[in-house]
Structures are given as C-alpha cells and as structure tokens.
Amino acid sequence: MPAAVRVLRDPAQASAALQPGRLALLERLAEPGSAAGVARQIDMPRQQVNYHLKELEKHGLVEFVEERRKGNCIERIVQATARSYLVSPEALGKLGSTPEERRDRFSAAWLVSAAARVIRDLAVLGLRSQRAGKRLATLTLETEIRFRNAHERSAFAEELSETLVRLTAKYHDVESPGGRPFRVLAGVWPMITKTEEDGGESAALE
C-alpha cells in the first residue's frame, strides 16, 4: 500500500520526480495502472510513458504490482509508492542563509533551517518505524493568532519561550534508563492571506 507522504531526500530522486510530465504520471498512478492506460489518460505516446515509468521505478517512486493479461498481451501494472511527495530542502543543498541568520531566532532563515531538519528527521524515522511495523510517536500542535501590534507579538514570543523553558526543566530527565529524547520545535510566521496572494501589502512585513 502506498505511503501517505514520502519525503525525497536524494537529489537524483527529486530530479527524477520533477522532470516535465512525470508528476502527471504519478498522479494517475495513485491507483495501480499500466503504461497503456496512463498514456490514454494524458494523451502521451505509450513508448514515452514507458520510458518515464522505468525512470520513476528506478528511483523508487513507482513500484511493480502485478502482471495482467489483456487479449494477447501481458500488461505490467505499477503504482506510485506514495499518495504525495515532498522534496526535502537537503536535496537542494545548503543555499541562501548565512551562519548569522541561522543563529538569529527571529530570522526566516533559522525557521526554514529548523523546518528542513523536521522534514529530514521525519523522513528517516518514518521509514524506520514502517520497517519495524510500529507507529512513530509524534505530537503536532497548531493554531492561529492575530496580534494587535508588534509589541504584543514580541511579548508573546517571550512568554512562549519562558513556558517552553519551564516545561523542559520540569520534564527533561537525563538519567532514566528507559527514557528517550524528543525534539520540540515551536515556530511563528505570518499567515498567507488572500490579499497577499493578490499582490497587496502585508501587515506582517516590516
């Protein structure tokens, strides 16, 4: 059964998925299908579809399901290995941020870097848990907040930091033999509004 989400960490794998036309193939192969069937759906020559499917299968984005007889022919049935794919920033290399930005807790570069680590870690741990047949222990908290002004946003950041420090001090245990370390990430960033998408100014930009 395909995974819900698969994170692409390898540059070659990401490149294979992002080649023109291949995303359309992966979308059509959410359910098992053949090269001939997909070719009819997207109006592409079967030979060309076959080539792309071989490349996708070579990089683990498509997998063999079964062979089916259709008339005098035997069709090879394949399926995408995930319902959706996410390219990890590490597949694109280390670009765009300076060490100073990565040390500034209010910089977008640090938040992007932290989010990239989350994606990378979940990709590794998700694969390990899948192989072990166990559920990955995670917790996600998400909310929306509208600040009246920049001062209150800063005050919120300070209180959030103090709360996190207090809870960490309360529950962190370095001595328990059966304990397991977890990473906690809290991020705050402006919401994308309809006005911003239309090209209007954002009140979050300073």
C-alpha positions as CSV (number, residue, x, y, z in Angstrom):
1,M,0.0,0.0,0.0
2,P,1.4,3.5,-0.9
3,A,2.6,5.7,1.9
4,A,0.6,8.8,2.6
5,V,3.6,11.1,2.1
6,R,7.1,10.3,1.0
7,V,10.0,12.8,1.6
8,L,12.5,12.9,-1.2
9,R,15.9,13.5,0.3
10,D,18.2,12.4,-2.5
11,P,18.9,15.0,-5.3
12,A,18.7,12.4,-8.1
13,Q,15.3,11.1,-6.8
14,A,13.9,14.7,-6.5
15,S,15.2,15.4,-10.0
16,A,13.6,12.3,-11.4
17,A,10.2,13.2,-9.9
18,L,10.3,16.8,-11.1
19,Q,11.1,16.1,-14.8
20,P,8.4,17.6,-17.0
21,G,5.3,15.4,-17.3
22,R,6.3,12.9,-14.6
23,L,4.2,14.5,-11.8
24,A,1.1,13.9,-14.0
25,L,2.1,10.2,-14.3
26,L,2.5,9.9,-10.5
27,E,-1.0,11.5,-10.0
28,R,-2.5,9.0,-12.4
29,L,-0.8,6.1,-10.6
30,A,-2.3,6.8,-7.2
31,E,-4.2,3.6,-8.1
32,P,-2.5,0.7,-10.0
33,G,-2.3,1.2,-13.7
34,S,-0.4,0.3,-16.9
35,A,1.6,2.3,-19.3
36,A,-1.0,2.0,-22.0
37,G,-3.8,3.1,-19.6
38,V,-1.9,6.1,-18.4
39,A,-0.9,7.0,-22.0
40,R,-4.6,7.2,-22.9
41,Q,-5.4,9.4,-19.9
42,I,-2.7,12.0,-20.6
43,D,-2.5,11.8,-24.4
44,M,1.2,10.8,-24.5
45,P,2.8,8.1,-26.7
46,R,3.0,4.7,-24.8
47,Q,6.7,4.4,-25.6
48,Q,7.4,7.8,-23.9
49,V,5.2,6.8,-20.9
50,N,7.2,3.5,-20.6
51,Y,10.5,5.4,-20.5
52,H,9.3,7.7,-17.8
53,L,7.8,4.9,-15.7
54,K,11.1,3.0,-15.9
55,E,13.0,6.1,-14.6
56,L,10.5,6.6,-11.8
57,E,10.7,2.9,-10.8
58,K,14.5,3.1,-10.8
59,H,14.3,5.9,-8.3
60,G,11.7,4.2,-6.1
61,L,8.9,6.5,-7.0
62,V,6.9,3.8,-8.7
63,E,6.7,0.1,-7.8
64,F,5.6,-3.1,-9.6
65,V,2.2,-4.5,-8.5
66,E,1.4,-7.4,-10.9
67,E,1.1,-8.6,-14.5
68,R,-2.3,-8.7,-16.2
69,R,-3.3,-10.4,-19.4
70,K,-5.2,-8.2,-21.8
71,G,-6.0,-10.0,-25.1
72,N,-2.8,-11.5,-26.4
73,C,-0.7,-9.1,-24.4
74,I,0.5,-9.1,-20.8
75,E,0.4,-5.6,-19.2
76,R,2.8,-4.6,-16.4
77,I,0.8,-2.9,-13.6
78,V,2.6,-0.4,-11.4
79,Q,1.6,2.1,-8.7
80,A,3.1,5.2,-7.2
81,T,4.9,4.5,-3.9
82,A,3.1,7.4,-2.1
83,R,0.0,9.5,-2.3
84,S,2.0,12.6,-2.3
85,Y,5.7,13.6,-2.4
86,L,7.6,16.3,-0.6
87,V,11.1,17.4,-1.6
88,S,13.3,17.9,1.4
89,P,15.4,21.1,1.4
90,E,18.5,18.9,1.9
91,A,18.0,17.6,-1.6
92,L,18.7,21.1,-2.9
93,G,21.9,21.6,-1.0
94,K,22.8,24.3,1.6
95,L,21.9,27.6,-0.1
96,G,20.7,31.0,0.8
97,S,21.4,31.5,4.5
98,T,24.4,32.7,6.5
99,P,25.6,31.5,9.9
100,E,24.5,34.8,11.4
101,E,20.9,34.3,10.1
102,R,20.9,30.7,11.4
103,R,21.7,32.0,14.9
104,D,19.0,34.7,14.9
105,R,15.8,33.2,16.3
106,F,13.8,35.9,14.6
107,S,15.2,35.2,11.2
108,A,13.3,33.4,8.5
109,A,16.5,31.5,7.6
110,W,16.6,29.9,11.0
111,L,12.9,28.9,10.8
112,V,13.4,27.4,7.3
113,S,16.5,25.5,8.5
114,A,14.6,24.1,11.5
115,A,11.7,23.1,9.3
116,A,14.2,21.4,7.0
117,R,15.5,19.4,9.9
118,V,12.0,18.3,10.9
119,I,11.3,17.0,7.4
120,R,14.7,15.2,7.3
121,D,14.2,13.6,10.7
122,L,10.6,12.5,10.0
123,A,11.7,11.0,6.7
124,V,14.4,8.9,8.4
125,L,12.2,8.0,11.4
126,G,9.1,7.3,9.3
127,L,11.0,4.8,7.2
128,R,12.4,3.1,10.3
129,S,9.0,2.9,12.0
130,Q,7.4,1.5,8.9
131,R,10.1,-1.2,8.7
132,A,9.6,-2.1,12.3
133,G,5.8,-2.1,12.0
134,K,5.4,0.5,14.7
135,R,3.7,3.8,14.9
136,L,6.0,6.9,15.1
137,A,5.5,8.8,18.4
138,T,4.8,12.5,17.4
139,L,2.7,15.4,18.6
140,T,1.5,18.3,16.5
141,L,0.0,21.5,17.9
142,E,-1.2,24.2,15.5
143,T,-3.2,27.3,16.0
144,E,-3.7,30.8,14.6
145,I,-3.3,34.1,16.4
146,R,-3.7,37.8,15.4
147,F,-1.6,40.3,17.2
148,R,-2.7,43.8,17.7
149,N,0.8,45.2,17.2
150,A,4.5,44.3,17.0
151,H,4.9,44.9,20.8
152,E,2.4,42.2,21.7
153,R,3.9,39.9,19.2
154,S,7.3,40.3,20.9
155,A,5.6,39.8,24.3
156,F,4.0,36.6,23.1
157,A,7.4,35.3,21.9
158,E,9.0,36.0,25.3
159,E,6.1,34.2,27.2
160,L,6.2,31.3,24.8
161,S,10.0,31.0,25.3
162,E,9.6,31.1,29.1
163,T,6.9,28.5,29.1
164,L,9.0,26.2,26.9
165,V,12.0,26.6,29.2
166,R,9.8,25.9,32.3
167,L,8.3,22.7,30.8
168,T,11.6,21.5,29.6
169,A,13.1,21.9,33.0
170,K,10.2,20.1,34.6
171,Y,10.1,17.0,32.3
172,H,13.6,16.7,31.0
173,D,15.3,13.6,32.6
174,V,18.9,12.7,31.6
175,E,19.2,9.7,33.9
176,S,16.2,7.4,33.4
177,P,17.5,4.3,31.6
178,G,14.2,3.8,29.7
179,G,13.9,7.4,28.6
180,R,14.0,8.6,25.1
181,P,15.0,12.1,23.8
182,F,12.5,14.1,21.7
183,R,12.9,17.3,19.8
184,V,10.4,20.2,20.3
185,L,10.0,22.9,17.7
186,A,7.8,26.0,18.0
187,G,7.6,28.4,15.1
188,V,5.7,31.6,14.4
189,W,5.3,33.1,11.0
190,P,2.8,35.3,9.1
191,M,-0.2,33.7,7.5
192,I,-0.6,33.9,3.7
193,T,-3.8,35.8,3.2
194,K,-5.9,36.3,0.1
195,T,-4.7,40.0,0.0
196,E,-1.1,38.8,-0.1
197,E,-1.8,36.3,-2.9
198,D,-3.3,39.1,-4.9
199,G,-0.2,41.2,-4.6
200,G,-1.3,43.5,-1.9
201,E,0.8,44.7,1.0
202,S,1.1,42.6,4.1
203,A,0.8,44.0,7.6
204,A,3.4,41.3,8.7
205,L,6.1,42.8,6.5
206,E,8.2,45.3,8.4
